Amino acid sequence: MRSPSACSTRACVWSAIHCCASARAGAASVARPSPGPDSTCGKVIETLRAHDNDIESTADYFAIKPAQVRACVGYYADFQDEIDAYAAELDAAQRERARWEREQRVLG
């Protein structure tokens, strides 16, 4: 097992919050294990914005290190379009699921 001080590489920081670098087949193709680096990093960025870009309070919120928040910022900066598109897909899927559940309640 690595010591915390040995965990200084970008990949190690990712894995600590499930923002691990995933296999990429190309700029537009992202392999996403569940929950996926994009969804996790997207949540960190969303929370960071809600905390007025305060890295320390965002790290506290997730009980992670500030360096891990900064790693997500870097990941988001590199793959913003893909992360935002994935977040939109998740939102649409959640809305569709909620609608289906409402329909099932109506149908009894």
C-alpha positions in Angstrom: 0.0 0.0 0.0 1.3 3.5 -0.8 1.8 6.0 1.8 -0.2 9.3 1.5 3.0 11.2 0.6 3.7 8.7 -2.2 0.3 9.4 -3.7 1.3 12.6 -5.4 0.9 11.7 -9.0 -2.1 13.0 -10.9 -3.4 9.4 -11.5 -3.2 8.6 -7.8 -5.1 11.8 -6.9 -7.8 10.8 -9.4 -8.2 7.4 -8.0 -8.6 8.7 -4.5 -11.9 10.3 -5.5 -12.9 8.0 -8.4 -11.6 10.6 -10.9 -9.1 8.1 -12.2 -7.8 8.6 -15.6 -10.0 6.3 -17.8 -9.0 4.6 -21.0 -9.7 7.0 -23.9 -10.3 5.8 -27.4 -10.3 9.4 -28.6 -11.2 12.9 -27.7 -14.9 12.3 -28.2 -15.0 8.7 -26.8 -14.7 8.2 -23.1 -14.8 4.9 -21.3 -16.8 5.5 -18.1 -16.9 2.9 -15.3 -19.8 3.6 -13.0 -20.0 6.2 -11.4 -17.3 7.4 -13.8 -14.6 10.0 -13.7 -16.8 12.5 -15.5 -19.8 12.2 -13.2 -17.6 12.3 -10.1 -15.5 15.2 -11.3 -18.6 17.0 -12.5 -20.1 16.8 -9.0 -16.9 18.2 -7.5 -16.9 21.1 -10.0 -20.6 21.7 -9.3 -20.0 21.8 -5.6 -16.9 24.0 -6.0 -19.0 26.5 -7.9 -21.7 26.4 -5.2 -18.9 27.2 -2.7 -17.8 30.3 -4.6 -14.8 28.4 -6.0 -13.5 27.8 -2.4 -11.2 24.7 -2.8 -10.9 24.2 1.0 -14.6 24.2 1.7 -15.2 21.9 -1.3 -12.6 19.5 0.0 -14.2 19.6 3.4 -17.6 18.9 1.9 -16.3 15.7 0.2 -13.9 14.9 3.0 -11.0 14.9 0.5 -7.8 16.8 0.2 -7.6 20.2 -1.5 -5.1 18.6 -4.0 -7.9 16.3 -5.1 -10.2 19.1 -5.8 -7.5 20.8 -7.8 -7.0 17.6 -9.7 -10.7 17.6 -10.6 -10.3 21.2 -11.7 -7.5 20.2 -14.0 -9.4 17.2 -15.3 -12.5 19.4 -16.0 -10.3 22.0 -17.7 -9.0 19.3 -20.1 -12.4 17.6 -20.7 -15.1 20.2 -20.0 -17.2 19.5 -23.1 -17.3 15.7 -22.5 -18.0 16.1 -18.7 -20.8 18.7 -19.4 -22.3 16.4 -22.1 -22.2 13.4 -19.8 -23.9 15.5 -17.0 -26.6 16.5 -19.4 -27.1 12.8 -20.4 -27.4 11.9 -16.7 -29.9 14.6 -16.0 -32.1 13.5 -19.0 -32.0 9.9 -17.8 -33.0 10.9 -14.3 -35.9 13.0 -15.6 -37.0 10.1 -17.8 -36.8 7.7 -14.8 -38.8 10.1 -12.6 -41.5 10.4 -15.3 -41.7 6.6 -15.7 -42.1 6.2 -11.9 -44.9 8.7 -12.0 -46.6 6.9 -14.8 -46.3 3.6 -12.9 -48.0 5.2 -9.9 -50.8 6.4 -12.1 -51.2 2.9 -13.6 -51.3 1.4 -10.1 
